[in-house]
Amino acid sequence: RNMKKNKGKKKLGLTTVIFIALIAGAVTGTIINNFFMHIDVVNKVIVEGIFYVIGQGFISLMKMLVVPLVFCSIVCGAASIGDTKTLGKVGVRTIIFYICTTMLAVAVALSVASLINPGLGLDMSAVENVKTTIDSSATNTDLSLVDTILNIIPTNPIASLANGEMLQIIVFALIVGIILAKLKDKAQLVSNFFQQGNDIMMEMTMMIMKIAPIGVFCLVGRTFSELGFSAMVPMFKYMITVVLALAIQCYGVYMIMLRVFAGLNPFKFAKKFFPVQAFAFSTATSNATIPLNIDTLEEKVGVSRKISGFTIPLGATINMDGTSIMQGVAVVFVAQAFGIHLDPADYLTVIATATLASIGTAGVPSVGLVTLAMVFDSVGLPVSGIGLIMGIDRILDMLRTAVNITGDAVCTTIVAKQNKELDKEVFQNS
């Protein structure tokens, strides 16, 4: 009878376990911060030892997946679309959608931040003591359009794969995929190799995700051990502004686009897509969410894998709306905190720079802080201001990743509908 009872019990899903780990990590971290941080053993062995090693180890495992996963996914996606004309249409539409949503995201962020004024009234006397680990070389990056275009062409594809140059990897993968589609049976062996490689990477991602709750617990535990809740109080206004702008983009802009361009019920879509958002939130990496995103779009929304296998890995690399929102709010926040006036031309510069920066941003945790240095530099803001928001970035990083992958999914669904690769019956019935 007991065995029957156990069989009847519903097993907790991975998303639920990750959320439990997230809350447990926050609680554990806060307790350590308030009562045990002064004890040397707790600080060195638990926080900077166990929490740091396991947390960073988990992030490294996810980074390990990025290059082979994106490369195989895009080769397979391009090869499965087959027709070069169709691929060109899909590619152009996808990139236009991604660029437009990113520009809209920065505009939303600047508007919300200008209304709330998160940096007003902040005492900046402590800023001199704020240390930032952002590489100063990031601020010297020349973001001219010509350089951006030339840099996406790989002079050495093997070096690009080794160095993780995502845009160059995508271009090379696209060319390989197009040729495989053209050659068909002549290159069946190579085509099968990439297909099986893609399956292996999807399986590896799912394996690594099984240890996600432990990784999430340690990452969040360390964050809260060092911060505590009290350190967040002065930053509360900034956090509220970012969260509000993210919510407008995710449940306003995206859902209107979905209704207008794809004719789908946004509420139904939001409900179906929530588990993917929760997964992205807990891991804070767009790349690790690629397999789950593609599966959910196929099984619950009705998007053909032909389209999503190409557009989702592409979006995880070039479509960073959530990251752009954080950068837009951070610009207004730091400008107000330092008493620096920004005129409309500066805002346009921020929109352009944040859009360009998001195109080259890898879908891994906290990378937005590095590109933020470029955005600050473009309007003459002190890079030391990044130190103000570094402490709470981990939590906001989780939220903006959920927005990033939602943008990828909405754009993919719209492109699939326009190319008659969307099964509405699946959307209605699943």
N, C-alpha and C positions, 0 to 999 in steps of 0.2 A: 504493500500500500504506500509506504514512504517513497519507494522508487517511482511509483506512478505519479505521486505528488511532485517529485523533483523533475520528472519529465514534463509535467504540465506547466512548470514555472517558466516564464518567459525569460530568455537570456538577455542581459543588458547589451544594447548595441554599442559599437565602438564610440560613437558620438557622445552617448550618455556617459560612458566611462571616462572619456576625455574631459567632459564638463565637470564630473565629480573630482577628477585629478586637479583640474584648474582651481576649483573652489578650495580643495584641500591644501593645495600649494599656497594659495593666497592667505588662508587662515594660519598655516604652519609658519609662513614667512613673517606674518604680522606678529605672531607670538614670539618668535625668535628676536625680531627687531625690538619689541617692547621689554622683554625679560632676560634674554640670554646673549645678546650681541656683545656685551662687555666681556663675556667669558671667552678667553683666547681659543680654547679647544673647539667650541661651537663655531666660532667665526672661521678658523683656519681649516678644521677637519670637515665640518658639515657644509657651511655656506660656500667657502672658496674651494673646498675639496670635492665632496660627493656631489653636491648640487651643480657646481660648475662643470665638473668632468662629464657627468651623465647628460646634463643639458646641452653642453657644447658638442658632445659626442653624437647626440641625436640630430642636432643641426648639421653636423658634418656628414652624417649618413644621408640626410635629405639632399645636401649639396652634391653628394656622390651620384645621385640619380639624374641630376639636371641635364647634363650634356647628352648622355646616351638616350635618355627618354625623349627629349625634344627632337634630337636628330632622327631617331627611328620613327617617331610619330609623324613628323613632317614629310619624310620620304614616303611613308606609307599613305599619308593623306593625299599628297600630290599625285602619287602613282594610281591611287584608287579613283580619283576624279577622272583621270584618263585623258579626256579631251583638253588640249592646251587652251583652246578658246574659252571653254567653261572655267578652267583653272584661272585664267587671266581675269575673267569677269568676277569670279568669287574672290580672288586676291585683292583686286582693286576696290570692290565694294567693302570688303572686310576692313582694309586699311583706312578707307575714308570714314567708315563708321567709328573705328577706334580713335582716329585723330579728332573727329568732331566731338565724341563723348568726353575725351580728355580735356579739350578746350572748354567745353561746357562745365566740366567738373571744377576747373580752376576758377572760372567765372563765378560759379556758385559759392566756392570757398571765399573768394575775395569779397563778394556781396555780403555773405553771412557775417564774416569777420568785421567788415566795416560797420555793420549794424550793431554788433555786440561789443565791439572795441575791447577785446580780451587783454590787451597789453596796457591799457590805461590804469594808472594808480599803482603800478608795480614798482617797488623800490629796487633800483638797479645797482645799489652801492656794493652789493656782494658779487657782482658780475666778474670783477677782476680775479676773484678766487675760483671761479668756475673753470674747470679743466675740460677740454674737449679732445676726444681721440680721433676726430675727423682728420684724415690725411690732407695736409695743406695743399698737396699737389692737385687735389680734386678741384680746387678753386681756380686753378690756372688752365683748366680744360677749355679749349677753344670750341665753342658750340656753333660755329658757322655752318650754314646749310650745306655749303659745298663739301666741307670736311665730313659732315654727317653722312652725306650721300656716298662719298668716296670710301669712307671707313666701313661701309656695309659689304664692300666687295672683297672677298678673302684672297690675299695674294698667296697665302699658304694655308689651305683648308685643314691640314693636319695640325698646324700650329694653332689655328683658330679653335679646333676641337680641344687641344691640350690646354689652351689658356682660357677656355670658356667664353669666347667672344660670341655672344648669343646671336646678334644680327648677322654676322658672317656665317655662323653655323646654319641659320635659317636659309640664307641665300643659297649656300652650297647644297643643303638638303633638298630645297625646291628644285634646283637644276637636276640633281640625281633622280628625284621623283618623276619629273617631266620626261627624262630620257627613258626611265623604266616603263612609263606609260606608253611611250612611242614604240619601244622595242618589243613590248609584250612578251610573246613566247620565247624570243631569242635570249632574253635575260631573265627567264623564269627562276633560275637558281638564285640569282642575286636578289630578285624580288622576294622570294621565299625567305632568304636570309634576313632581310630587313623586317619582314612580317613577323618572323619568329623572334627576332631581336626585340621588336616592339612588345610582343607577348611576354617575353622574359622580363623586360623593364616594368611592365604593368604589374606582374606577379611580385617582383622585388619591392615595388612601392607598397603593395598591400602587406607584404611581410614586415617591412620597416614600420608601417603604420600600426602594427600590433603592439609595438613597444612605445607608441606615441604617448599613452597616458603617463608612463614613467618619465619620459622626456619632458612633457608638459608640466608635470608636478615639480620637477627640479628647476626648470626654467623660471616658472612663476614663483616658486618658493624662494629662489635666490633674489629675484626682483624685489619682492616684498620684504625680504630680510634686510636688504640694503636701504629701501625706501621707507617702509612703514606707511601708514595712511596719512600721518601728520604732514609728511613732506609733499603730499599731493594737494593740500588745501590751497596754497597760493596759485597752483596751476589749474585749479578747478574750472575757471572761466575759459581757459584755453582748451581744455578737454571737452567742455560742453559745446564750444564753437565747432570743433572738429567733428564731434559726434553728430551734431545737428546738420552740418553740411553733408556728411556721409549719408545720413538718413534721407535728406532731400534728393541726393543723387540716386541712391539705391531704390527708394520707394516712390520717388516722384518722377525724375527724368527718365529712368530706365523703364518704369511701368507704363508711362505715357507712350514712349517709343514702341514698346511691345504691342500696345493696343493699336496705335496708329499704323505702324508698318507691317505687323504680322497678324493683326486682328484676333489676338489671343486674350483670354481673360487674365489680367495681371494678378488677381488674388489667387487664382488656381495655380499659376506659375510660381508665385511666391511660396505657396504651401509645399509644392512639389520640390522646390529648389532649396528649402530651408536646411535639410541635412548637409548639403554641400557647403552652405555658408557656415554652418556650425563647425564643420571639419576644417575649413580654411581658417576660421577664427582661432581654433585651438592650435593649429600648426604654424600659423603666420607665414606660410609660403604658398604662393600660387602654383609653383611647379609640382609640389607633392599632391596637389588637388586635381591635376590634369586627368588621371584615369577615372576618378569618381565623377568629375564634371562630364566627361564624354559619355560614361555609362548612364548617368541620370538623364542627360539630354536625349539619349537614344531610347531608353526604356520608359521614361515618364513623360517626356515632352514630344517625342516622335521625330527628333532631328536625325537625319541620316549620318552614319559614322563617316561616310565619304567627306561630308562637309566639316563635321566637328573634329575629326582626326587631323584636319589641316588648320582650322581657325582657332581652336582652343590652345594648342601649344604656341601658336603665333601670338595670341592674346596674352598668354602668361608672360611673354617676353616684352611686347611693345605696348600693351594696354594697361596702364597703371593709374586708373582714375582716382582710386582711394589715396594713393601716394601723392598724386598731384594736388588733391584736396588738402592733405596735411601740409604740403609745401606752401600752398596759397594762404592758409590760415597762419602758418608760422611766419611768413613774410610780414603780414599785418601786425601780428603779435609782437615780434621783435622790433619792428619799426616804431610802434607805439611805445614799447618799453624803453627804447633808447632815445625817444623823442625825435625820430627822423621822419620828415614829411615825404610822402610818396605822391606823385602827381599821376594823372590818368595814363601818361606815356609809360611810367614805371609799371603800372598795372598791366598794360599791354605787353611789356617786356617780360613780366613774370609769367603771363599766359603762354607766350611763345617759348620761353626757356623751359618752363615746367613741362610743356608738351614734348619738346625735343628731348629733355632729360628722361622723361618716362619711357620714350622709345628705346633707349639704351639701358634701362634698368632691369637687372636680373630679378626673377621672381623668388628671391630668398629673403629671410627675415632682416629687417632694419636697414636694408640697402638704401632706402629713401633718404636716410640721414646723410649719406655720402653725396647723392645728387642734390640735396638741399644746399650744400656748400656752393654748388654752381649757381643755383637760383639766387642765393643771397648775394653772391659776387656780381651777378648781372645788374643788380640795382644798388650796389654799394652798401649793403648791410654788413655789420661785423659778423664774421663767422663764429666768433666766441659766443654769439647768441644761441647757437645750436646746443651749447652746454646746458642752457636753461630747460630744454625740452627732452634732452636725452634720457633722463631718469624715468619719465613716464611713457617713453616712446614704445616700449614693449607692448603695453596694453592697447595703445592706439594702433600699433602695427597689426595686431590681431583683427581689429575692426576694419581697418582699411583693406586688408587682404580679402576679407569677405566681400567687400564692395568691388575690389578688382576682379574677382572671379565671376561675380554676378554680371558685371559689364561684359566680360568675355562671353558668357552664356546668352545674354540678351542679344548681343550683336550676331552671334552664331545662329540663333533662332530666326532672326530677321533675314539674314543672308540665306538660310536654308529655305525659308518661305518664298523668297524672291526667285530662287532657283528650282522651285517645285521639289524640294527634297525634305519637306516637312509633312509628316503623317498626322493630320489633325485628329484622326480617330484614336490614335495612341494617347494624344494629349487629353481628349475628352474622357476616355475610358480607364486609363491606368490610374 
